[in-house]
Amino acid sequence: MNKMNYAYCSECEDLVEFVEKEEWIEEEYKGQMVRFQFKVGRCPECGEEVATDLDYITRRTEAKMEAYKKQNGIILEREIKEILEKYNIGKENLSEIAGFGKVTIKRYFAGYIPSKEYSDILYKILDDEEFFIEMMEENRHKINEKAIQKVSDRLKELKEIKDSKTQQVVNYIITNMEEVTPLGLQKLLAFSQGVNYALNKTRLLSDQCQAWQHGYVYPSVYGQYKSFRYGPIDNGISSMHGCMLSKVTTEEIKAIDLVIKTFGLYSPKTLELISHKQRPWKEKRNGYLSTQPGNEIVDEESLKDYFIENHLNTEENILSYIMKEIRK
């Protein structure tokens, strides 16, 4: 038997082969009753809770602390990490810009819980780029020029994202895929356009899509990422707050997520193969050799009709469609 399945039960005073199950737990924390979900280990003989590994107590405490924060509207650690990523800033510099003590943010990662006042400031920084800029200008004398330059460069990127729905969709795909190359990204953009037609009956991207030699391509995006060549794109900004998805609706996100969960499972070359079998691409490649470049504009009505006709609006339908196209 696997020894990893054993834990010490204080009630039975013996090693037992524990069982694990997600449970809702209600306990007191800092004078409040909090309710949280946790994968609990239990003794099969007496039902007593047992520690399944060395980090069990730590993880249980963290789950309870997170529930307390949510209950009281306190910013979570992962949301503070999102701020650091979004603005490309370090913990000490974020503390200074926010007007806190220099080591305050570091303390939050060591288990300290932010006050509601400080938490509200951090939430506003996460959601409101203009507020962050105001705070940075007010406290820029506290941070060095190198850090200011890094943040300023990131703010330029954020402005580009704020001003462009396409950039918001592109960044979302890059940061929600485990790995995506420029070739794969182009196909996922076109499939997102198509699936959004099938799911929501509306156009997702206003940019023109062209029928290139290797499948669908959005020229407005191609030049931005061609330097990555066949490698994964690694310059996405992992945030969904503020300007990041300001032009993308919840329903459109569902369509993009559907593409990521289905087409996103396959290699760029497989996605290229699938694109070559689709009518909207093929009808714009008439008269072209397979090795010949081309930049004919894909007909949006054709793309819309194709994805609607093939019922590409559910995970089951899309996965079935992919397998059928691969086997042709």
C-alpha positions as a printed NumPy array, in Angstrom:
array([[  0.   ,   0.   ,   0.   ],
       [  1.069,   3.563,  -0.64 ],
       [  2.432,   5.033,   2.609],
       [  1.426,   8.495,   1.39 ],
       [ -2.185,   7.514,   2.153],
       [ -1.443,   7.157,   5.859],
       [ -1.783,   9.763,   8.583],
       [ -1.737,   9.754,  12.375],
       [ -5.142,   9.833,  14.084],
       [ -4.904,  11.338,  17.594],
       [ -8.255,   9.812,  18.553],
       [ -7.307,   6.262,  17.542],
       [ -3.633,   6.862,  18.468],
       [ -2.547,   5.012,  15.363],
       [ -1.598,   5.413,  11.716],
       [ -4.697,   5.131,   9.554],
       [ -5.312,   5.031,   5.822],
       [ -7.134,   8.332,   5.57 ],
       [ -9.89 ,   9.364,   3.179],
       [-10.196,  12.868,   1.646],
       [-13.333,  14.792,   0.749],
       [-14.238,  18.419,  -0.011],
       [-16.177,  19.761,   2.972],
       [-17.709,  23.033,   4.086],
       [-16.234,  24.056,   7.438],
       [-17.571,  26.739,   9.764],
       [-15.165,  28.063,  12.384],
       [-14.354,  31.216,  14.318],
       [-11.562,  33.45 ,  13.074],
       [-10.672,  36.83 ,  14.59 ],
       [-13.958,  36.906,  16.474],
       [-16.103,  36.068,  13.438],
       [-17.664,  32.848,  12.217],
       [-16.366,  32.072,   8.736],
       [-17.407,  29.338,   6.315],
       [-14.932,  27.872,   3.854],
       [-14.449,  24.849,   1.634],
       [-11.466,  22.565,   2.15 ],
       [-10.34 ,  19.074,   1.186],
       [-10.442,  17.424,   4.608],
       [ -8.587,  14.264,   5.601],
       [-10.479,  11.945,   7.934],
       [ -9.874,   8.723,   9.798],
       [-12.14 ,   6.012,   8.328],
       [-12.513,   4.402,  11.78 ],
       [-13.617,   7.285,  14.009],
       [-14.142,  10.151,  11.547],
       [-11.577,  12.401,  13.267],
       [ -9.845,  14.979,  11.051],
       [ -6.223,  14.073,  10.272],
       [ -3.353,  15.998,   8.676],
       [ -2.736,  14.378,   5.296],
       [  0.676,  16.027,   4.724],
       [  3.167,  18.425,   6.297],
       [  1.477,  21.492,   4.753],
       [ -2.06 ,  20.477,   5.725],
       [ -2.458,  22.85 ,   8.68 ],
       [ -0.919,  25.742,   6.733],
       [ -3.26 ,  25.211,   3.767],
       [ -6.273,  24.901,   6.069],
       [ -5.369,  28.15 ,   7.848],
       [ -4.858,  29.93 ,   4.527],
       [ -8.272,  28.753,   3.306],
       [ -9.894,  30.068,   6.496],
       [ -8.002,  33.373,   6.221],
       [ -9.094,  33.81 ,   2.593],
       [-12.716,  33.18 ,   3.582],
       [-12.381,  35.831,   6.298],
       [-10.958,  38.327,   3.79 ],
       [-13.768,  37.687,   1.298],
       [-16.363,  38.041,   4.042],
       [-14.931,  41.424,   5.04 ],
       [-14.113,  42.779,   1.58 ],
       [-10.343,  42.542,   2.143],
       [ -8.076,  42.186,  -0.883],
       [ -6.685,  38.68 ,  -1.43 ],
       [ -3.027,  37.778,  -1.865],
       [ -3.586,  36.687,  -5.465],
       [ -5.167,  40.061,  -6.212],
       [ -2.128,  41.865,  -4.817],
       [  0.02 ,  39.654,  -7.057],
       [ -2.181,  40.773,  -9.94 ],
       [ -1.392,  44.42 ,  -9.134],
       [  2.341,  43.684,  -9.141],
       [  2.034,  41.942, -12.517],
       [ -0.299,  44.496, -14.052],
       [  1.936,  47.489, -13.331],
       [  5.261,  45.608, -13.508],
       [  6.206,  46.86 , -10.061],
       [  7.95 ,  45.419,  -6.994],
       [  6.442,  45.042,  -3.529],
       [  8.416,  47.845,  -1.89 ],
       [  7.691,  50.296,  -4.698],
       [  3.991,  49.445,  -4.641],
       [  3.999,  50.138,  -0.895],
       [  5.603,  53.53 ,  -1.481],
       [  3.246,  54.498,  -4.309],
       [  0.207,  53.446,  -2.283],
       [  1.412,  55.604,   0.604],
       [  2.033,  52.679,   2.969],
       [  5.139,  51.764,   4.934],
       [  7.932,  50.411,   2.747],
       [  7.554,  46.771,   3.871],
       [  3.75 ,  46.71 ,   4.139],
       [  3.113,  44.721,   0.949],
       [  5.799,  42.206,   1.898],
       [  4.008,  41.661,   5.216],
       [  0.799,  40.8  ,   3.4  ],
       [  2.641,  37.944,   1.706],
       [  3.9  ,  36.794,   5.112],
       [  0.384,  36.352,   6.509],
       [ -0.552,  39.826,   7.739],
       [ -4.106,  40.909,   6.876],
       [ -4.541,  44.392,   5.331],
       [ -6.76 ,  46.915,   7.069],
       [-10.002,  47.751,   5.246],
       [ -8.62 ,  51.224,   4.498],
       [ -5.435,  49.9  ,   2.878],
       [ -7.361,  47.127,   1.142],
       [ -9.712,  49.662,  -0.465],
       [ -6.713,  51.628,  -1.777],
       [ -5.23 ,  48.482,  -3.315],
       [ -8.529,  47.517,  -4.905],
       [ -8.786,  50.978,  -6.462],
       [ -5.219,  50.663,  -7.779],
       [ -6.13 ,  47.303,  -9.312],
       [ -9.279,  48.616, -10.983],
       [ -8.384,  52.198, -11.856],
       [ -5.231,  52.97 , -13.85 ],
       [ -5.788,  56.727, -13.574],
       [ -5.86 ,  56.487,  -9.786],
       [ -2.607,  54.521,  -9.864],
       [ -1.003,  57.201, -12.06 ],
       [ -2.113,  59.916,  -9.622],
       [ -0.631,  57.986,  -6.701],
       [  2.608,  57.406,  -8.602],
       [  2.967,  61.113,  -9.397],
       [  2.294,  62.008,  -5.781],
       [  4.89 ,  59.589,  -4.438],
       [  7.383,  59.252,  -7.3  ],
       [ 10.083,  60.941,  -5.172],
       [ 10.106,  57.802,  -3.03 ],
       [ 11.118,  55.392,  -5.806],
       [ 14.117,  55.285,  -8.124],
       [ 14.168,  56.251, -11.794],
       [ 14.69 ,  52.695, -13.002],
       [ 11.467,  51.566, -11.303],
       [  9.628,  54.631, -12.619],
       [ 10.757,  53.812, -16.163],
       [  9.58 ,  50.197, -15.854],
       [  6.178,  51.305, -14.637],
       [  5.947,  54.026, -17.31 ],
       [  6.674,  51.473, -20.036],
       [  3.967,  49.206, -18.653],
       [  1.482,  52.082, -18.519],
       [  2.057,  52.625, -22.262],
       [  1.204,  48.961, -22.845],
       [ -1.91 ,  49.297, -20.701],
       [ -3.029,  52.32 , -22.726],
       [ -2.708,  50.327, -25.945],
       [ -4.829,  47.594, -24.388],
       [ -7.34 ,  50.114, -23.068],
       [ -7.789,  51.615, -26.541],
       [ -8.132,  48.338, -28.471],
       [-10.648,  45.53 , -28.098],
       [ -8.44 ,  43.333, -30.277],
       [ -5.493,  43.867, -27.917],
       [ -7.714,  42.945, -24.983],
       [ -8.754,  39.693, -26.666],
       [ -5.167,  38.92 , -27.703],
       [ -3.833,  39.502, -24.192],
       [ -6.62 ,  37.363, -22.71 ],
       [ -5.767,  34.434, -24.99 ],
       [ -2.023,  34.716, -24.329],
       [ -2.426,  34.816, -20.539],
       [ -5.07 ,  32.085, -20.36 ],
       [ -3.261,  29.565, -22.555],
       [ -0.496,  27.439, -21.076],
       [  1.498,  28.23 , -24.194],
       [  0.691,  29.887, -27.503],
       [  2.88 ,  30.706, -30.521],
       [  2.204,  33.451, -33.09 ],
       [  0.871,  30.837, -35.531],
       [ -1.459,  29.384, -32.909],
       [ -2.604,  32.804, -31.746],
       [ -3.726,  33.804, -35.251],
       [ -5.886,  30.701, -35.614],
       [ -7.376,  31.078, -32.126],
       [ -8.319,  34.68 , -32.921],
       [-10.167,  33.606, -36.075],
       [-11.852,  30.701, -34.284],
       [-12.877,  33.065, -31.464],
       [-14.446,  35.304, -34.088],
       [-16.321,  32.329, -35.521],
       [-17.422,  30.816, -32.217],
       [-18.655,  34.208, -31.045],
       [-20.842,  34.356, -34.162],
       [-22.16 ,  30.865, -33.387],
       [-22.701,  31.589, -29.695],
       [-23.677,  35.269, -29.578],
       [-24.532,  36.094, -33.219],
       [-22.299,  39.196, -33.072],
       [-18.864,  40.198, -34.386],
       [-16.073,  39.989, -31.815],
       [-13.197,  41.709, -33.672],
       [-13.495,  44.655, -36.057],
       [-10.039,  43.965, -37.548],
       [ -9.847,  42.366, -40.993],
       [ -8.809,  38.732, -41.217],
       [ -6.845,  37.588, -44.275],
       [ -6.377,  34.178, -45.909],
       [ -2.605,  33.692, -45.851],
       [ -0.636,  30.654, -46.934],
       [ -0.65 ,  29.179, -43.436],
       [ -4.266,  29.93 , -42.599],
       [ -6.144,  32.832, -41.066],
       [ -4.079,  35.886, -40.134],
       [ -4.923,  39.263, -38.599],
       [ -2.223,  41.565, -40.028],
       [ -2.844,  44.116, -37.271],
       [ -1.628,  41.507, -34.771],
       [  0.924,  39.648, -36.92 ],
       [  3.623,  42.319, -36.825],
       [  3.32 ,  42.635, -33.077],
       [  4.373,  39.039, -32.375],
       [  6.341,  37.847, -35.427],
       [  9.633,  38.261, -33.527],
       [  8.639,  35.261, -31.37 ],
       [  8.747,  33.143, -34.558],
       [  7.961,  29.54 , -33.52 ],
       [  8.396,  30.136, -29.801],
       [  5.715,  30.801, -27.185],
       [  4.588,  34.376, -26.612],
       [  5.556,  35.349, -23.084],
       [  4.739,  39.051, -22.793],
       [  1.091,  38.877, -21.738],
       [ -0.178,  40.851, -18.74 ],
       [ -1.995,  38.603, -16.277],
       [ -4.869,  40.803, -15.144],
       [ -8.598,  40.984, -15.797],
       [ -9.282,  44.243, -13.95 ],
       [ -9.604,  47.846, -15.03 ],
       [ -8.827,  48.451, -18.701],
       [ -7.841,  44.853, -19.423],
       [-11.282,  43.678, -20.594],
       [-13.151,  46.98 , -20.633],
       [-14.358,  46.485, -24.238],
       [-15.11 ,  42.744, -24.005],
       [-18.449,  41.506, -22.702],
       [-19.06 ,  38.567, -20.381],
       [-20.758,  36.691, -23.221],
       [-17.767,  37.268, -25.487],
       [-15.428,  35.942, -22.788],
       [-17.52 ,  32.748, -22.745],
       [-16.91 ,  32.359, -26.479],
       [-13.154,  32.895, -26.131],
       [-12.995,  30.484, -23.181],
       [-14.803,  27.911, -25.31 ],
       [-12.129,  28.275, -27.995],
       [ -9.303,  27.967, -25.46 ],
       [-10.845,  24.807, -23.949],
       [-11.28 ,  23.139, -27.341],
       [ -9.148,  24.436, -30.224],
       [ -6.571,  25.518, -27.639],
       [ -5.809,  21.873, -26.852],
       [ -4.178,  21.372, -30.24 ],
       [ -0.803,  22.27 , -31.735],
       [ -0.392,  25.309, -34.014],
       [  0.133,  23.036, -37.03 ],
       [ -3.088,  21.145, -36.275],
       [ -4.935,  24.456, -36.   ],
       [ -3.444,  25.454, -39.355],
       [ -4.656,  22.175, -40.856],
       [ -8.175,  22.799, -39.537],
       [ -8.2  ,  26.348, -40.914],
       [ -7.21 ,  25.024, -44.352],
       [-10.33 ,  22.834, -44.386],
       [-12.736,  25.659, -43.62 ],
       [-14.757,  27.24 , -46.417],
       [-14.053,  30.911, -45.481],
       [-10.311,  30.339, -45.92 ],
       [-10.53 ,  28.016, -48.964],
       [-12.763,  30.307, -51.015],
       [-10.187,  33.099, -50.687],
       [ -7.332,  30.801, -51.756],
       [ -8.839,  29.882, -55.119],
       [ -6.174,  30.312, -57.781],
       [ -3.302,  30.261, -55.287],
       [ -0.728,  27.48 , -55.044],
       [ -0.316,  25.951, -51.595],
       [  3.151,  27.51 , -51.374],
       [  2.044,  30.901, -52.672],
       [  1.547,  33.876, -50.326],
       [ -1.746,  35.745, -50.393],
       [ -3.581,  38.424, -48.483],
       [ -7.212,  38.142, -49.604],
       [ -9.652,  39.429, -46.988],
       [-11.809,  36.69 , -45.429],
       [-15.523,  37.321, -45.93 ],
       [-17.072,  37.911, -42.494],
       [-20.506,  36.649, -43.58 ],
       [-18.911,  33.445, -44.828],
       [-17.068,  32.983, -41.512],
       [-20.264,  33.682, -39.58 ],
       [-22.352,  31.278, -41.672],
       [-19.732,  28.525, -41.486],
       [-19.499,  28.491, -37.69 ],
       [-23.259,  28.76 , -37.258],
       [-23.951,  25.999, -39.828],
       [-21.538,  23.662, -38.021],
       [-23.123,  24.475, -34.629],
       [-19.736,  25.434, -33.137],
       [-21.236,  26.896, -29.954],
       [-20.722,  24.158, -27.353],
       [-17.663,  22.309, -26.094],
       [-19.077,  18.955, -27.183],
       [-19.903,  20.153, -30.715],
       [-16.52 ,  21.807, -31.214],
       [-14.494,  18.82 , -30.005],
       [-16.544,  16.522, -32.24 ],
       [-15.99 ,  18.885, -35.171],
       [-12.218,  19.011, -34.57 ],
       [-11.902,  15.214, -34.532],
       [-13.941,  14.949, -37.738],
       [-11.767,  17.535, -39.516],
       [ -8.5  ,  15.967, -38.355],
       [ -9.59 ,  12.534, -39.618],
       [-10.607,  13.748, -43.098]])
